[in-house]
């Protein structure tokens, strides 16, 4: 099948970069034609030229500015399936996060698109079905959504030791303001006790300022500004960091801890790379892993430091958990698994297609 994936900017240096590549690599390896739809494409020309079977997009306001939902409806009538990742019904995002969507329940444009059957044929979210942030969505709109958690890109995340990344403790991620309190509480104190290395975006004032300028450039599709910064790490570097660290710590945002319905990509990438993960307590992790056997979750601040200290000193115990965690992700939590789930949920898992081939 031909799958169009809406990614307004291929120059993004933040989390959506690895999500995009995860889906791209999985769809391609599973035998599908992967077609990125970007801010530089004209929708009508793109659809006419490629005639995609599936069009994946988002309800986020940034994505909507590049879409004509009436035009998409015409192609849906011809057989194209429109799959839309929806925003939170009840958003916990702070108002100053202008790059984040507000609550769907307060977005009149989105509600009208839903009512007029324009927003999509199927909807999904990374959060679990019982997450309070989605409470009221189905009851109010009559629409349903399926859960498609984040995952690890098995084509990129593989065990690869690299001595330049060898350290006791590592953290890979963006320096988000919403994590400041947790960094102060959980991450920075580790620097006084261990060899700690931090990787990712916005760890300096200059990088953070340039990041905002770049996001503005991407929003308005300004060629120079949209690619102002390049990623500080290659896609394969992240796995080398995880493999080469005694412990890779994982810290979520405050709302993820509070609601517990979704976890980040690191939760899956660290084990797949053969790394050892100590992560803060997000409830849904217990749905994806056998906690204590496949992943180490710290219940509170004291427990965080106790577990890090223990596993730094006990390599054999680390190795047992690494092997089990890696096996779990390989079997259940790669983007290949997510693509298969998506295709099954929308009735495009090739069952009917295979039957047709056999009968022809």
DAWOHU-V47218 format. One line per field, one symbol per residue. ss: DSSP state (H for helix, E for strand, C for the rest). psi: psi as a letter, one per 20 degrees, with the letter a starting at -180 (. if undefined). burial: + if it has 16 or more other C-alpha atoms within 10 Angstrom, else -. A space follows every 50 residues. Layout:
ss: ???
psi: ???
burial: ???
This chain:
ss: CEEEEECCCCCCCCCHHHHHHHHHHHHHHCCCEEEEECCCCCHHHHHHHH CCCEEEEECCHHHHCCCCHHHHHHHHHCCCEEEEECCCCCCCCCCCCCCC CCCHHHCHHHHHHHHCCCCCCEEEECCCCCCHHHCCHHHHHCCCCEECCC CECCCCCCCCCCHHHCEEEEEECCCCHHHHHHHHHHHHHHHHCCCEEEEC CCCCHHHHHHHHHHHHHHHCCCHHHHCCCCCCCCHHHHHHHHHHEEEEEE CCCHHHHHHCCCCCCHHHHHHHCCCCEEEECCCCHHHHCCECCCEEEECC HHHHHHHHHHHHCCHHHHHHHHHHHHHHHHHHCEHHHHHHHHHHHCCCCC HHHHHHHHHC
psi: qpopoongpijqjahighgghggghggghjjqppoporiiqpgggghhgh lqhpopaqiqhhhhijqohhghhghhhiippopppqrpgnpjpqhimiiq qrphijnhgghggghjlhhrhqqrqiqqhjphijpigghghiqrqqpnrr aqoiigoqpopohijprgpqpprqnphiighhghhhghhhhihropppqa qkiqhgggghggghhghhgjlogghhkgqqpiqqhihghhgghjqgpoqp prrhhggghjiqrrhhhhggghjkrpppqropgihihhqophhiqoppha gghghghggghhimhhhghghgghhgggghiilrhgghghgghghjkkjj ghghghghi.
burial: -+++++++++++++--+++++++++++-----+++++++---+--++--- +++++++++++++--++----++-++---++++++++++++-+------- +++++----++--+---+++++++++++---+++--+-------++++++ ++++-++++++---+++-+++++++------++--++--+-----++-++ ++-----+-++-+++-+++-+---+++++-------++++++++++++++ +++++++-+++++++++++++++++++++++++++--++----+++++-- ---++-++--+------+--++++++++++-+++++++++++--++-+-- ----------
